[in-house]
Amino acid sequence: MPMDSESIGLARSSPLFSKVARLVRFGIVGVTATLVHFGVVVLLVETRLLSEPLFANLIAFSCAVWVSYHGHNQWTFQHRRRSSRQFLRFLIVTLAALGLNQAILYLATRPLGWDYRIGMLLVILLVPLFTYLLARSWVFRTKT
C-alpha cells in the first residue's frame, strides 16, 4: 500500500528515521573521506612521490580529516556553530583515530608482511566505526 505525503512526513519526523538518516549521512561523508584517504595514499606511493606508505598515510589522513570534519559538522550532525571545544574534541578523536590507523597499517605491513593495500582495507573497515561512536557520543553530542 503506497504511503501518502502525510504518512511520509510522519515517518520523517520519527526518532528512528532521524537516527537512520544521520547514520546514512555519516556513511556518505565517511565514504567520501575514505576515498580521499585511500586515493591520496595510492597516488603518493604509486607515483613514488612518497615511497613509504606510513608517510603517505599521514598526508592522506590529513586530507581526509578536512573532508570529514566539515562534512560531519555541517551535514551529518548538522551543527551550524563551530566552537573551539567541539574542534578540540574532534581533534582528539582524530588523533586517536590516526594512532589506530597507523597501528593497524604498521602491524599489517611490518610484523605480518602484508601488502599495504590489505592494511588500508583493515583501516577502512575498523577506524570509521571507532570515529562514529565517539563523534556521536562526544564530539557532536546534542544536549537532551
TAZIGI-V939617 format. One record per backbone hydrogen bond with DSSP energy under -0.5 kcal/mol. CO is the residue of the C=O (numbers start at 1). NH is the residue of the N-H. E is the energy in kcal/mol with one decimal. If there is no record, write none. Layout:
co->(CO;CO)
nh->(NH;NH)
e->(E;E)
This chain:
co->(4;5;6;7;8;9;11;14;15;16;17;18;19;20;21;22;23;24;25;26;27;28;29;30;31;32;33;34;35;36;37;38;39;40;41;42;43;44;44;45;51;52;52;53;54;55;56;57;58;59;60;61;62;63;64;65;66;67;68;69;70;71;71;72;73;78;83;84;85;86;87;88;89;90;91;92;93;94;95;96;97;98;99;100;101;102;103;104;105;106;107;108;115;115;116;117;118;119;120;121;122;123;123;126;127;128;129;130;131;132;133;134;134;135)
nh->(8;9;10;11;12;13;14;18;19;20;21;22;23;24;25;26;27;28;29;30;31;32;33;34;35;36;37;38;39;40;41;42;43;44;45;46;47;49;50;48;53;55;56;57;58;59;60;61;62;63;64;65;66;67;68;69;70;71;72;73;74;75;76;77;79;80;87;88;89;90;91;92;93;94;95;96;97;98;99;100;101;102;103;104;105;106;107;108;109;110;112;114;118;119;120;121;122;123;124;125;126;127;128;130;131;132;133;134;135;136;137;138;139;140)
e->(-2.2;-2.1;-2.1;-2.4;-2.4;-1.1;-1.1;-2.0;-2.2;-2.6;-3.0;-2.1;-2.2;-2.4;-2.6;-2.7;-2.2;-2.4;-2.7;-3.0;-2.9;-2.2;-2.8;-2.7;-2.7;-2.1;-2.8;-3.3;-2.5;-2.5;-2.2;-2.6;-2.6;-2.8;-2.6;-3.1;-1.9;-1.1;-2.2;-0.9;-0.7;-0.7;-2.2;-2.5;-1.2;-1.7;-2.6;-2.8;-1.9;-1.9;-2.3;-2.2;-1.5;-1.6;-2.8;-3.1;-1.8;-2.2;-2.9;-2.8;-2.1;-2.3;-1.7;-2.7;-2.9;-0.7;-2.5;-2.5;-2.3;-2.7;-2.9;-2.4;-2.6;-2.8;-2.8;-2.3;-2.7;-2.6;-2.4;-2.4;-3.1;-3.2;-2.4;-2.5;-2.3;-3.0;-2.7;-2.4;-2.4;-3.1;-2.0;-3.0;-1.2;-1.4;-2.4;-1.8;-2.0;-2.1;-2.7;-1.7;-2.2;-2.2;-0.5;-1.5;-2.5;-2.7;-2.1;-1.7;-2.8;-2.9;-2.0;-2.0;-1.7;-2.9)
